[in-house]
Amino acid sequence: MRAEDKPSHSPLQVAEVKIPPLGLPGTLREPSNPRGIVVFAHGSGSSRHSPRNVYVAEALGRAGFATLLFDLLTTDEEMDRANVFDIPLLSTRLAAAVDWTAGFERTQGLPIGLFGASTGAAAALVAAAELAEQVAAVVSRGGRPDLAGTALARVTAPTLLIVGGADVEVLRLNRAAYALLAGPKELTIVPGATHLFSEPGALDMVVDAAGGWFERYLDEARATERR
């Protein structure tokens, strides 16, 4: 799915929110009549302001999806480098954000997808394993799904792993993790792309792949709920 090929739902409503119980800051982007919502989990050393995640979120917004980007750690927690690799901690924060999204007045009832980058992908997969049917789909961008460990075998949500073709070690780790995923799955390789997808057109390929995945499975979840 190319976002530019879809009817525009813009302008997006952008609101700063706080995710309980810690009041973690987040940015909620909403098109009119959203078809679902995608909750983002940023990677190590990043935040809700990640330019790549913001780029993907805005493209998804133009395609009709609401998005939530939020900080997984408090300012004090970020000072301890070990926290950015604490997958159980990060997945707990992500699960709390999903619960908040499911109960928030403006997003209540929308099918929920997860988008994780780097270590955030592992957090997304662990959260998906714990939340089961609450999560309709998962997308990983340059992720470390291997860090999800034994949770991989419990992930039933349709999962798309997107990896740069030149990101050799991460690609190897993704292939190993892919074999362990229990639900519908796909591995998409962006030719010539490195870990940050900074090459011309690489991030647009991520948008196309992720948008198509969420379009397929979030729309399907919404249709099922209406039956």
NUGU-124863 format. One record per atom (N, C-alpha, C): atom name; residue number from 1; x, y, z. Coordinates in steps of 0.1 Angstrom, whole numbers, plus 5000, padded with zeros to 4 digits. Example, Ala and Ser with C-alpha at 12.3 -4.5 7.8 and 13.67 -1.06 7.14 Angstrom:
BEGIN
<node 'N',1,<5132,4943,5078>>
<node 'CA',1,<5123,4955,5078>>
<node 'C',1,<5132,4967,5078>>
<node 'N',2,<5128,4978,5071>>
<node 'CA',2,<5137,4989,5071>>
<node 'C',2,<5129,5000,5079>>
END
This chain:
BEGIN
<node 'N',1,<5008,4988,5000>>
<node 'CA',1,<5000,5000,5000>>
<node 'C',1,<5009,5012,5000>>
<node 'N',2,<5007,5021,4990>>
<node 'CA',2,<5013,5034,4990>>
<node 'C',2,<5004,5044,4996>>
<node 'N',3,<5008,5051,5006>>
<node 'CA',3,<4999,5060,5013>>
<node 'C',3,<4994,5071,5003>>
<node 'N',4,<5003,5075,4994>>
<node 'CA',4,<4998,5086,4985>>
<node 'C',4,<4988,5081,4975>>
<node 'N',5,<4986,5068,4974>>
<node 'CA',5,<4975,5062,4965>>
<node 'C',5,<4962,5061,4972>>
<node 'N',6,<4962,5064,4985>>
<node 'CA',6,<4949,5063,4993>>
<node 'C',6,<4943,5076,4994>>
<node 'N',7,<4929,5077,4996>>
<node 'CA',7,<4923,5090,4998>>
<node 'C',7,<4928,5096,5011>>
<node 'N',8,<4931,5109,5011>>
<node 'CA',8,<4936,5115,5023>>
<node 'C',8,<4926,5117,5034>>
<node 'N',9,<4929,5114,5046>>
<node 'CA',9,<4921,5116,5058>>
<node 'C',9,<4925,5128,5065>>
<node 'N',10,<4934,5135,5060>>
<node 'CA',10,<4940,5147,5067>>
<node 'C',10,<4930,5159,5066>>
<node 'N',11,<4932,5169,5075>>
<node 'CA',11,<4943,5170,5084>>
<node 'C',11,<4942,5161,5096>>
<node 'N',12,<4953,5157,5100>>
<node 'CA',12,<4953,5148,5112>>
<node 'C',12,<4952,5157,5125>>
<node 'N',13,<4944,5152,5134>>
<node 'CA',13,<4943,5159,5147>>
<node 'C',13,<4955,5153,5155>>
<node 'N',14,<4963,5162,5161>>
<node 'CA',14,<4974,5158,5169>>
<node 'C',14,<4972,5163,5183>>
<node 'N',15,<4973,5154,5192>>
<node 'CA',15,<4971,5157,5207>>
<node 'C',15,<4983,5151,5215>>
<node 'N',16,<4987,5158,5225>>
<node 'CA',16,<4997,5153,5234>>
<node 'C',16,<4989,5147,5246>>
<node 'N',17,<4993,5134,5249>>
<node 'CA',17,<4986,5127,5259>>
<node 'C',17,<4996,5121,5270>>
<node 'N',18,<4990,5116,5280>>
<node 'CA',18,<4998,5110,5291>>
<node 'C',18,<4993,5096,5293>>
<node 'N',19,<5003,5086,5293>>
<node 'CA',19,<4999,5072,5294>>
<node 'C',19,<5001,5068,5308>>
<node 'N',20,<4990,5063,5315>>
<node 'CA',20,<4991,5058,5329>>
<node 'C',20,<4998,5045,5329>>
<node 'N',21,<5003,5041,5341>>
<node 'CA',21,<5001,5048,5354>>
<node 'C',21,<5012,5059,5357>>
<node 'N',22,<5022,5059,5348>>
<node 'CA',22,<5034,5069,5351>>
<node 'C',22,<5032,5082,5344>>
<node 'N',23,<5022,5084,5336>>
<node 'CA',23,<5021,5096,5329>>
<node 'C',23,<5031,5098,5318>>
<node 'N',24,<5035,5087,5311>>
<node 'CA',24,<5045,5088,5301>>
<node 'C',24,<5039,5096,5289>>
<node 'N',25,<5047,5106,5284>>
<node 'CA',25,<5042,5114,5273>>
<node 'C',25,<5040,5107,5260>>
<node 'N',26,<5030,5111,5253>>
<node 'CA',26,<5027,5105,5240>>
<node 'C',26,<5021,5115,5231>>
<node 'N',27,<5022,5111,5218>>
<node 'CA',27,<5016,5119,5207>>
<node 'C',27,<5006,5111,5200>>
<node 'N',28,<4993,5115,5200>>
<node 'CA',28,<4982,5108,5193>>
<node 'C',28,<4979,5116,5181>>
<node 'N',29,<4980,5109,5169>>
<node 'CA',29,<4975,5114,5157>>
<node 'C',29,<4963,5107,5152>>
<node 'N',30,<4953,5115,5148>>
<node 'CA',30,<4940,5109,5145>>
<node 'C',30,<4935,5115,5132>>
<node 'N',31,<4932,5106,5122>>
<node 'CA',31,<4925,5111,5110>>
<node 'C',31,<4910,5111,5113>>
<node 'N',32,<4902,5116,5104>>
<node 'CA',32,<4887,5115,5106>>
<node 'C',32,<4883,5101,5104>>
<node 'N',33,<4875,5095,5112>>
<node 'CA',33,<4869,5082,5111>>
<node 'C',33,<4881,5071,5109>>
<node 'N',34,<4889,5070,5118>>
<node 'CA',34,<4901,5061,5117>>
<node 'C',34,<4896,5046,5116>>
<node 'N',35,<4904,5039,5108>>
<node 'CA',35,<4900,5025,5105>>
<node 'C',35,<4907,5015,5115>>
<node 'N',36,<4916,5021,5124>>
<node 'CA',36,<4923,5014,5134>>
<node 'C',36,<4933,5023,5140>>
<node 'N',37,<4941,5018,5150>>
<node 'CA',37,<4951,5025,5156>>
<node 'C',37,<4964,5017,5157>>
<node 'N',38,<4975,5023,5154>>
<node 'CA',38,<4988,5016,5155>>
<node 'C',38,<4996,5023,5167>>
<node 'N',39,<5000,5015,5176>>
<node 'CA',39,<5008,5019,5188>>
<node 'C',39,<5023,5016,5185>>
<node 'N',40,<5031,5026,5186>>
<node 'CA',40,<5046,5025,5183>>
<node 'C',40,<5054,5022,5195>>
<node 'N',41,<5064,5014,5193>>
<node 'CA',41,<5074,5011,5204>>
<node 'C',41,<5088,5015,5198>>
<node 'N',42,<5094,5025,5202>>
<node 'CA',42,<5107,5030,5197>>
<node 'C',42,<5118,5021,5202>>
<node 'N',43,<5130,5023,5195>>
<node 'CA',43,<5141,5015,5198>>
<node 'C',43,<5150,5021,5209>>
<node 'N',44,<5161,5015,5212>>
<node 'CA',44,<5170,5019,5222>>
<node 'C',44,<5176,5033,5218>>
<node 'N',45,<5177,5042,5227>>
<node 'CA',45,<5183,5055,5225>>
<node 'C',45,<5174,5064,5217>>
<node 'N',46,<5161,5060,5215>>
<node 'CA',46,<5152,5069,5208>>
<node 'C',46,<5141,5073,5217>>
<node 'N',47,<5130,5079,5211>>
<node 'CA',47,<5119,5084,5219>>
<node 'C',47,<5107,5085,5209>>
<node 'N',48,<5096,5091,5214>>
<node 'CA',48,<5084,5093,5206>>
<node 'C',48,<5087,5103,5195>>
<node 'N',49,<5098,5110,5195>>
<node 'CA',49,<5102,5120,5185>>
<node 'C',49,<5110,5113,5174>>
<node 'N',50,<5112,5100,5174>>
<node 'CA',50,<5120,5094,5164>>
<node 'C',50,<5116,5098,5150>>
<node 'N',51,<5125,5105,5142>>
<node 'CA',51,<5120,5110,5129>>
<node 'C',51,<5115,5099,5120>>
<node 'N',52,<5121,5087,5120>>
<node 'CA',52,<5116,5076,5112>>
<node 'C',52,<5103,5071,5116>>
<node 'N',53,<5100,5070,5129>>
<node 'CA',53,<5087,5065,5133>>
<node 'C',53,<5077,5076,5131>>
<node 'N',54,<5080,5089,5132>>
<node 'CA',54,<5071,5099,5129>>
<node 'C',54,<5067,5099,5114>>
<node 'N',55,<5077,5097,5106>>
<node 'CA',55,<5075,5096,5091>>
<node 'C',55,<5065,5085,5088>>
<node 'N',56,<5067,5073,5094>>
<node 'CA',56,<5058,5062,5092>>
<node 'C',56,<5044,5065,5098>>
<node 'N',57,<5044,5071,5109>>
<node 'CA',57,<5031,5074,5116>>
<node 'C',57,<5023,5084,5107>>
<node 'N',58,<5029,5094,5102>>
<node 'CA',58,<5022,5104,5094>>
<node 'C',58,<5017,5098,5081>>
<node 'N',59,<5025,5089,5075>>
<node 'CA',59,<5020,5082,5063>>
<node 'C',59,<5008,5073,5066>>
<node 'N',60,<5009,5066,5078>>
<node 'CA',60,<4997,5057,5082>>
<node 'C',60,<4985,5066,5084>>
<node 'N',61,<4987,5078,5090>>
<node 'CA',61,<4976,5087,5092>>
<node 'C',61,<4969,5091,5079>>
<node 'N',62,<4977,5094,5069>>
<node 'CA',62,<4971,5097,5056>>
<node 'C',62,<4964,5086,5050>>
<node 'N',63,<4967,5073,5054>>
<node 'CA',63,<4960,5062,5049>>
<node 'C',63,<4948,5058,5058>>
<node 'N',64,<4946,5066,5068>>
<node 'CA',64,<4934,5064,5076>>
<node 'C',64,<4935,5058,5090>>
<node 'N',65,<4948,5056,5094>>
<node 'CA',65,<4950,5050,5107>>
<node 'C',65,<4954,5060,5117>>
<node 'N',66,<4949,5059,5129>>
<node 'CA',66,<4953,5067,5141>>
<node 'C',66,<4966,5061,5145>>
<node 'N',67,<4975,5069,5151>>
<node 'CA',67,<4988,5064,5157>>
<node 'C',67,<4991,5070,5170>>
<node 'N',68,<4998,5062,5178>>
<node 'CA',68,<5002,5066,5191>>
<node 'C',68,<5017,5064,5193>>
<node 'N',69,<5025,5074,5194>>
<node 'CA',69,<5039,5073,5197>>
<node 'C',69,<5041,5079,5211>>
<node 'N',70,<5048,5071,5219>>
<node 'CA',70,<5050,5075,5233>>
<node 'C',70,<5063,5071,5238>>
<node 'N',71,<5068,5077,5249>>
<node 'CA',71,<5081,5074,5255>>
<node 'C',71,<5079,5061,5264>>
<node 'N',72,<5087,5051,5262>>
<node 'CA',72,<5086,5039,5269>>
<node 'C',72,<5092,5040,5283>>
<node 'N',73,<5101,5050,5285>>
<node 'CA',73,<5108,5052,5298>>
<node 'C',73,<5106,5067,5303>>
<node 'N',74,<5107,5068,5316>>
<node 'CA',74,<5107,5082,5322>>
<node 'C',74,<5121,5088,5320>>
<node 'N',75,<5122,5101,5322>>
<node 'CA',75,<5135,5107,5320>>
<node 'C',75,<5146,5101,5330>>
<node 'N',76,<5142,5098,5342>>
<node 'CA',76,<5151,5092,5351>>
<node 'C',76,<5155,5078,5347>>
<node 'N',77,<5146,5070,5342>>
<node 'CA',77,<5149,5057,5337>>
<node 'C',77,<5158,5057,5326>>
<node 'N',78,<5157,5067,5317>>
<node 'CA',78,<5166,5067,5305>>
<node 'C',78,<5181,5069,5309>>
<node 'N',79,<5183,5074,5321>>
<node 'CA',79,<5197,5076,5326>>
<node 'C',79,<5204,5062,5328>>
<node 'N',80,<5197,5052,5330>>
<node 'CA',80,<5202,5039,5332>>
<node 'C',80,<5201,5031,5319>>
<node 'N',81,<5213,5029,5313>>
<node 'CA',81,<5213,5024,5299>>
<node 'C',81,<5207,5010,5299>>
<node 'N',82,<5208,5002,5310>>
<node 'CA',82,<5202,4989,5310>>
<node 'C',82,<5187,4989,5307>>
<node 'N',83,<5180,4999,5311>>
<node 'CA',83,<5166,5000,5309>>
<node 'C',83,<5162,4999,5295>>
<node 'N',84,<5170,5004,5286>>
<node 'CA',84,<5166,5005,5271>>
<node 'C',84,<5166,4991,5265>>
<node 'N',85,<5173,4981,5272>>
<node 'CA',85,<5173,4968,5267>>
<node 'C',85,<5165,4958,5276>>
<node 'N',86,<5158,4964,5286>>
<node 'CA',86,<5149,4956,5295>>
<node 'C',86,<5136,4953,5288>>
<node 'N',87,<5136,4942,5281>>
<node 'CA',87,<5124,4939,5272>>
<node 'C',87,<5111,4936,5281>>
<node 'N',88,<5112,4929,5292>>
<node 'CA',88,<5100,4928,5301>>
<node 'C',88,<5095,4941,5305>>
<node 'N',89,<5104,4950,5309>>
<node 'CA',89,<5099,4964,5313>>
<node 'C',89,<5092,4971,5302>>
<node 'N',90,<5099,4971,5290>>
<node 'CA',90,<5094,4978,5279>>
<node 'C',90,<5080,4972,5274>>
<node 'N',91,<5079,4959,5274>>
<node 'CA',91,<5067,4953,5270>>
<node 'C',91,<5055,4956,5279>>
<node 'N',92,<5059,4957,5292>>
<node 'CA',92,<5048,4961,5302>>
<node 'C',92,<5043,4975,5299>>
<node 'N',93,<5052,4984,5296>>
<node 'CA',93,<5048,4998,5293>>
<node 'C',93,<5040,4998,5280>>
<node 'N',94,<5043,4990,5270>>
<node 'CA',94,<5036,4989,5258>>
<node 'C',94,<5022,4984,5260>>
<node 'N',95,<5021,4973,5268>>
<node 'CA',95,<5008,4967,5272>>
<node 'C',95,<4999,4977,5279>>
<node 'N',96,<5005,4986,5287>>
<node 'CA',96,<4997,4996,5294>>
<node 'C',96,<4992,5006,5284>>
<node 'N',97,<5000,5009,5274>>
<node 'CA',97,<4996,5019,5264>>
<node 'C',97,<4984,5013,5256>>
<node 'N',98,<4985,5000,5253>>
<node 'CA',98,<4974,4993,5245>>
<node 'C',98,<4961,4994,5254>>
<node 'N',99,<4962,4991,5266>>
<node 'CA',99,<4951,4991,5275>>
<node 'C',99,<4945,5005,5275>>
<node 'N',100,<4953,5015,5276>>
<node 'CA',100,<4949,5029,5276>>
<node 'C',100,<4942,5032,5263>>
<node 'N',101,<4947,5028,5252>>
<node 'CA',101,<4942,5031,5239>>
<node 'C',101,<4928,5024,5238>>
<node 'N',102,<4927,5012,5243>>
<node 'CA',102,<4914,5005,5242>>
<node 'C',102,<4903,5011,5250>>
<node 'N',103,<4907,5019,5261>>
<node 'CA',103,<4897,5025,5269>>
<node 'C',103,<4895,5040,5267>>
<node 'N',104,<4904,5046,5259>>
<node 'CA',104,<4903,5060,5257>>
<node 'C',104,<4891,5063,5248>>
<node 'N',105,<4884,5074,5251>>
<node 'CA',105,<4871,5077,5245>>
<node 'C',105,<4872,5078,5229>>
<node 'N',106,<4883,5084,5224>>
<node 'CA',106,<4884,5087,5210>>
<node 'C',106,<4889,5075,5202>>
<node 'N',107,<4895,5065,5209>>
<node 'CA',107,<4901,5053,5202>>
<node 'C',107,<4895,5040,5206>>
<node 'N',108,<4885,5041,5215>>
<node 'CA',108,<4879,5029,5221>>
<node 'C',108,<4872,5021,5209>>
<node 'N',109,<4874,5008,5209>>
<node 'CA',109,<4867,5000,5199>>
<node 'C',109,<4875,4998,5186>>
<node 'N',110,<4886,5006,5184>>
<node 'CA',110,<4894,5005,5172>>
<node 'C',110,<4903,4992,5173>>
<node 'N',111,<4904,4985,5162>>
<node 'CA',111,<4914,4974,5162>>
<node 'C',111,<4928,4980,5163>>
<node 'N',112,<4937,4973,5171>>
<node 'CA',112,<4950,4978,5175>>
<node 'C',112,<4961,4970,5168>>
<node 'N',113,<4970,4977,5162>>
<node 'CA',113,<4983,4972,5157>>
<node 'C',113,<4995,4977,5165>>
<node 'N',114,<5006,4970,5164>>
<node 'CA',114,<5018,4974,5171>>
<node 'C',114,<5029,4975,5160>>
<node 'N',115,<5037,4986,5161>>
<node 'CA',115,<5048,4988,5152>>
<node 'C',115,<5060,4990,5161>>
<node 'N',116,<5070,4981,5160>>
<node 'CA',116,<5082,4982,5168>>
<node 'C',116,<5095,4984,5160>>
<node 'N',117,<5104,4992,5165>>
<node 'CA',117,<5117,4994,5158>>
<node 'C',117,<5128,4990,5168>>
<node 'N',118,<5138,4983,5162>>
<node 'CA',118,<5149,4979,5170>>
<node 'C',118,<5145,4971,5182>>
<node 'N',119,<5149,4975,5194>>
<node 'CA',119,<5145,4967,5206>>
<node 'C',119,<5130,4968,5209>>
<node 'N',120,<5124,4979,5204>>
<node 'CA',120,<5109,4981,5205>>
<node 'C',120,<5102,4969,5198>>
<node 'N',121,<5108,4963,5188>>
<node 'CA',121,<5101,4952,5181>>
<node 'C',121,<5100,4940,5191>>
<node 'N',122,<5110,4938,5199>>
<node 'CA',122,<5109,4927,5208>>
<node 'C',122,<5098,4930,5219>>
<node 'N',123,<5098,4942,5223>>
<node 'CA',123,<5087,4946,5233>>
<node 'C',123,<5073,4944,5227>>
<node 'N',124,<5072,4948,5214>>
<node 'CA',124,<5059,4946,5207>>
<node 'C',124,<5055,4932,5206>>
<node 'N',125,<5064,4923,5204>>
<node 'CA',125,<5061,4909,5202>>
<node 'C',125,<5058,4902,5216>>
<node 'N',126,<5065,4906,5226>>
<node 'CA',126,<5062,4901,5240>>
<node 'C',126,<5048,4906,5244>>
<node 'N',127,<5045,4919,5241>>
<node 'CA',127,<5032,4924,5245>>
<node 'C',127,<5021,4917,5237>>
<node 'N',128,<5024,4915,5224>>
<node 'CA',128,<5014,4908,5216>>
<node 'C',128,<5011,4894,5221>>
<node 'N',129,<5022,4887,5226>>
<node 'CA',129,<5020,4874,5232>>
<node 'C',129,<5011,4874,5244>>
<node 'N',130,<5013,4884,5252>>
<node 'CA',130,<5006,4886,5265>>
<node 'C',130,<4991,4890,5262>>
<node 'N',131,<4990,4899,5253>>
<node 'CA',131,<4976,4905,5251>>
<node 'C',131,<4968,4897,5241>>
<node 'N',132,<4974,4888,5234>>
<node 'CA',132,<4966,4879,5225>>
<node 'C',132,<4957,4886,5216>>
<node 'N',133,<4944,4884,5217>>
<node 'CA',133,<4934,4889,5207>>
<node 'C',133,<4933,4904,5208>>
<node 'N',134,<4938,4911,5218>>
<node 'CA',134,<4938,4925,5218>>
<node 'C',134,<4946,4932,5207>>
<node 'N',135,<4956,4924,5202>>
<node 'CA',135,<4965,4929,5191>>
<node 'C',135,<4961,4923,5178>>
<node 'N',136,<4958,4931,5168>>
<node 'CA',136,<4953,4925,5155>>
<node 'C',136,<4965,4923,5146>>
<node 'N',137,<4976,4930,5147>>
<node 'CA',137,<4988,4928,5138>>
<node 'C',137,<5000,4935,5144>>
<node 'N',138,<5012,4930,5140>>
<node 'CA',138,<5024,4935,5145>>
<node 'C',138,<5034,4937,5133>>
<node 'N',139,<5041,4949,5133>>
<node 'CA',139,<5051,4951,5123>>
<node 'C',139,<5064,4955,5130>>
<node 'N',140,<5075,4949,5125>>
<node 'CA',140,<5088,4952,5131>>
<node 'C',140,<5096,4958,5120>>
<node 'N',141,<5103,4970,5123>>
<node 'CA',141,<5112,4977,5114>>
<node 'C',141,<5126,4976,5119>>
<node 'N',142,<5135,4969,5112>>
<node 'CA',142,<5148,4967,5116>>
<node 'C',142,<5149,4963,5131>>
<node 'N',143,<5140,4954,5134>>
<node 'CA',143,<5139,4950,5148>>
<node 'C',143,<5148,4939,5153>>
<node 'N',144,<5147,4937,5166>>
<node 'CA',144,<5154,4926,5172>>
<node 'C',144,<5144,4916,5178>>
<node 'N',145,<5136,4909,5170>>
<node 'CA',145,<5126,4900,5175>>
<node 'C',145,<5132,4889,5183>>
<node 'N',146,<5145,4886,5180>>
<node 'CA',146,<5152,4875,5188>>
<node 'C',146,<5152,4878,5203>>
<node 'N',147,<5151,4891,5207>>
<node 'CA',147,<5151,4894,5221>>
<node 'C',147,<5138,4891,5228>>
<node 'N',148,<5128,4888,5220>>
<node 'CA',148,<5115,4884,5226>>
<node 'C',148,<5116,4870,5232>>
<node 'N',149,<5126,4862,5228>>
<node 'CA',149,<5128,4849,5234>>
<node 'C',149,<5117,4839,5232>>
<node 'N',150,<5113,4833,5243>>
<node 'CA',150,<5103,4822,5243>>
<node 'C',150,<5089,4828,5239>>
<node 'N',151,<5087,4841,5240>>
<node 'CA',151,<5074,4847,5237>>
<node 'C',151,<5071,4845,5222>>
<node 'N',152,<5081,4844,5214>>
<node 'CA',152,<5078,4843,5199>>
<node 'C',152,<5069,4831,5196>>
<node 'N',153,<5070,4820,5203>>
<node 'CA',153,<5061,4809,5200>>
<node 'C',153,<5047,4811,5205>>
<node 'N',154,<5044,4822,5212>>
<node 'CA',154,<5031,4825,5217>>
<node 'C',154,<5024,4836,5210>>
<node 'N',155,<5032,4842,5200>>
<node 'CA',155,<5026,4853,5192>>
<node 'C',155,<5017,4847,5181>>
<node 'N',156,<5004,4850,5182>>
<node 'CA',156,<4995,4845,5172>>
<node 'C',156,<4990,4857,5163>>
<node 'N',157,<4993,4869,5167>>
<node 'CA',157,<4989,4880,5158>>
<node 'C',157,<4997,4880,5145>>
<node 'N',158,<4992,4883,5134>>
<node 'CA',158,<4999,4883,5121>>
<node 'C',158,<5011,4893,5123>>
<node 'N',159,<5023,4888,5119>>
<node 'CA',159,<5035,4896,5122>>
<node 'C',159,<5043,4897,5109>>
<node 'N',160,<5047,4910,5106>>
<node 'CA',160,<5055,4913,5095>>
<node 'C',160,<5069,4918,5100>>
<node 'N',161,<5079,4911,5096>>
<node 'CA',161,<5093,4916,5099>>
<node 'C',161,<5099,4922,5087>>
<node 'N',162,<5103,4935,5088>>
<node 'CA',162,<5109,4943,5077>>
<node 'C',162,<5123,4945,5081>>
<node 'N',163,<5132,4941,5072>>
<node 'CA',163,<5147,4942,5075>>
<node 'C',163,<5154,4947,5062>>
<node 'N',164,<5164,4955,5065>>
<node 'CA',164,<5173,4960,5054>>
<node 'C',164,<5182,4949,5048>>
<node 'N',165,<5183,4948,5035>>
<node 'CA',165,<5191,4937,5029>>
<node 'C',165,<5205,4938,5033>>
<node 'N',166,<5210,4950,5036>>
<node 'CA',166,<5224,4952,5039>>
<node 'C',166,<5227,4952,5054>>
<node 'N',167,<5216,4950,5062>>
<node 'CA',167,<5217,4949,5076>>
<node 'C',167,<5219,4934,5080>>
<node 'N',168,<5231,4929,5077>>
<node 'CA',168,<5233,4915,5076>>
<node 'C',168,<5231,4907,5089>>
<node 'N',169,<5236,4912,5100>>
<node 'CA',169,<5235,4905,5113>>
<node 'C',169,<5220,4905,5117>>
<node 'N',170,<5214,4917,5116>>
<node 'CA',170,<5200,4918,5120>>
<node 'C',170,<5191,4909,5111>>
<node 'N',171,<5194,4908,5099>>
<node 'CA',171,<5187,4899,5090>>
<node 'C',171,<5188,4885,5094>>
<node 'N',172,<5200,4881,5098>>
<node 'CA',172,<5202,4867,5103>>
<node 'C',172,<5193,4865,5115>>
<node 'N',173,<5193,4874,5125>>
<node 'CA',173,<5185,4873,5137>>
<node 'C',173,<5170,4872,5134>>
<node 'N',174,<5166,4880,5124>>
<node 'CA',174,<5152,4880,5121>>
<node 'C',174,<5148,4867,5114>>
<node 'N',175,<5156,4861,5106>>
<node 'CA',175,<5153,4849,5100>>
<node 'C',175,<5151,4838,5111>>
<node 'N',176,<5160,4838,5121>>
<node 'CA',176,<5159,4828,5131>>
<node 'C',176,<5146,4830,5139>>
<node 'N',177,<5143,4843,5142>>
<node 'CA',177,<5131,4846,5150>>
<node 'C',177,<5118,4842,5142>>
<node 'N',178,<5119,4845,5129>>
<node 'CA',178,<5107,4842,5120>>
<node 'C',178,<5103,4828,5121>>
<node 'N',179,<5113,4819,5122>>
<node 'CA',179,<5110,4805,5122>>
<node 'C',179,<5102,4801,5135>>
<node 'N',180,<5103,4809,5145>>
<node 'CA',180,<5097,4805,5158>>
<node 'C',180,<5083,4812,5160>>
<node 'N',181,<5079,4821,5151>>
<node 'CA',181,<5066,4828,5153>>
<node 'C',181,<5055,4818,5150>>
<node 'N',182,<5044,4819,5158>>
<node 'CA',182,<5034,4809,5157>>
<node 'C',182,<5023,4813,5148>>
<node 'N',183,<5020,4825,5146>>
<node 'CA',183,<5009,4830,5138>>
<node 'C',183,<5012,4833,5123>>
<node 'N',184,<5003,4838,5116>>
<node 'CA',184,<5006,4843,5102>>
<node 'C',184,<5018,4852,5102>>
<node 'N',185,<5027,4851,5092>>
<node 'CA',185,<5039,4859,5093>>
<node 'C',185,<5045,4861,5079>>
<node 'N',186,<5053,4871,5078>>
<node 'CA',186,<5060,4874,5065>>
<node 'C',186,<5073,4881,5069>>
<node 'N',187,<5083,4879,5061>>
<node 'CA',187,<5096,4886,5062>>
<node 'C',187,<5098,4893,5049>>
<node 'N',188,<5099,4907,5050>>
<node 'CA',188,<5102,4915,5039>>
<node 'C',188,<5115,4921,5039>>
<node 'N',189,<5123,4919,5029>>
<node 'CA',189,<5137,4925,5029>>
<node 'C',189,<5137,4937,5019>>
<node 'N',190,<5142,4948,5024>>
<node 'CA',190,<5143,4960,5016>>
<node 'C',190,<5157,4960,5010>>
<node 'N',191,<5158,4958,4997>>
<node 'CA',191,<5171,4956,4990>>
<node 'C',191,<5181,4968,4993>>
<node 'N',192,<5193,4965,4997>>
<node 'CA',192,<5203,4975,4999>>
<node 'C',192,<5202,4984,5011>>
<node 'N',193,<5191,4983,5019>>
<node 'CA',193,<5189,4991,5030>>
<node 'C',193,<5197,4987,5042>>
<node 'N',194,<5203,4996,5050>>
<node 'CA',194,<5210,4994,5062>>
<node 'C',194,<5200,4995,5074>>
<node 'N',195,<5205,4995,5086>>
<node 'CA',195,<5197,4993,5098>>
<node 'C',195,<5187,5005,5099>>
<node 'N',196,<5191,5017,5096>>
<node 'CA',196,<5182,5028,5098>>
<node 'C',196,<5174,5032,5086>>
<node 'N',197,<5175,5024,5075>>
<node 'CA',197,<5167,5026,5063>>
<node 'C',197,<5169,5041,5058>>
<node 'N',198,<5181,5046,5058>>
<node 'CA',198,<5184,5060,5055>>
<node 'C',198,<5186,5061,5040>>
<node 'N',199,<5187,5050,5032>>
<node 'CA',199,<5189,5051,5018>>
<node 'C',199,<5177,5057,5011>>
<node 'N',200,<5179,5064,5000>>
<node 'CA',200,<5167,5070,4992>>
<node 'C',200,<5157,5059,4989>>
<node 'N',201,<5145,5062,4993>>
<node 'CA',201,<5133,5053,4990>>
<node 'C',201,<5132,5042,5000>>
<node 'N',202,<5141,5039,5009>>
<node 'CA',202,<5141,5027,5017>>
<node 'C',202,<5129,5028,5027>>
<node 'N',203,<5128,5040,5033>>
<node 'CA',203,<5117,5042,5043>>
<node 'C',203,<5103,5042,5037>>
<node 'N',204,<5103,5046,5025>>
<node 'CA',204,<5090,5046,5018>>
<node 'C',204,<5086,5031,5015>>
<node 'N',205,<5096,5022,5013>>
<node 'CA',205,<5092,5008,5011>>
<node 'C',205,<5087,5002,5025>>
<node 'N',206,<5093,5007,5036>>
<node 'CA',206,<5088,5003,5049>>
<node 'C',206,<5073,5008,5050>>
<node 'N',207,<5070,5020,5047>>
<node 'CA',207,<5057,5025,5047>>
<node 'C',207,<5047,5017,5039>>
<node 'N',208,<5051,5013,5027>>
<node 'CA',208,<5043,5005,5018>>
<node 'C',208,<5040,4992,5024>>
<node 'N',209,<5050,4985,5029>>
<node 'CA',209,<5048,4972,5035>>
<node 'C',209,<5040,4972,5048>>
<node 'N',210,<5043,4981,5057>>
<node 'CA',210,<5036,4982,5069>>
<node 'C',210,<5022,4986,5067>>
<node 'N',211,<5020,4996,5058>>
<node 'CA',211,<5006,5001,5056>>
<node 'C',211,<4997,4989,5050>>
<node 'N',212,<5003,4982,5041>>
<node 'CA',212,<4996,4971,5035>>
<node 'C',212,<4992,4960,5045>>
<node 'N',213,<5002,4958,5054>>
<node 'CA',213,<4999,4948,5065>>
<node 'C',213,<4988,4952,5074>>
<node 'N',214,<4989,4965,5079>>
<node 'CA',214,<4978,4970,5088>>
<node 'C',214,<4965,4971,5081>>
<node 'N',215,<4965,4975,5068>>
<node 'CA',215,<4953,4976,5060>>
<node 'C',215,<4946,4962,5060>>
<node 'N',216,<4954,4952,5057>>
<node 'CA',216,<4948,4938,5056>>
<node 'C',216,<4943,4933,5069>>
<node 'N',217,<4951,4934,5080>>
<node 'CA',217,<4947,4927,5092>>
<node 'C',217,<4939,4936,5102>>
<node 'N',218,<4941,4949,5102>>
<node 'CA',218,<4932,4957,5110>>
<node 'C',218,<4918,4959,5104>>
<node 'N',219,<4918,4960,5091>>
<node 'CA',219,<4905,4960,5084>>
<node 'C',219,<4897,4947,5087>>
<node 'N',220,<4905,4936,5086>>
<node 'CA',220,<4898,4923,5088>>
<node 'C',220,<4893,4922,5102>>
<node 'N',221,<4901,4927,5112>>
<node 'CA',221,<4896,4926,5126>>
<node 'C',221,<4884,4935,5128>>
<node 'N',222,<4883,4947,5121>>
<node 'CA',222,<4872,4955,5123>>
<node 'C',222,<4859,4949,5117>>
<node 'N',223,<4861,4943,5105>>
<node 'CA',223,<4850,4936,5099>>
<node 'C',223,<4845,4925,5107>>
<node 'N',224,<4854,4917,5114>>
<node 'CA',224,<4850,4906,5122>>
<node 'C',224,<4842,4911,5134>>
<node 'N',225,<4846,4922,5140>>
<node 'CA',225,<4839,4928,5152>>
<node 'C',225,<4825,4932,5148>>
<node 'N',226,<4822,4936,5136>>
<node 'CA',226,<4809,4941,5131>>
<node 'C',226,<4799,4930,5128>>
<node 'N',227,<4804,4918,5127>>
<node 'CA',227,<4795,4907,5124>>
<node 'C',227,<4786,4903,5135>>
END
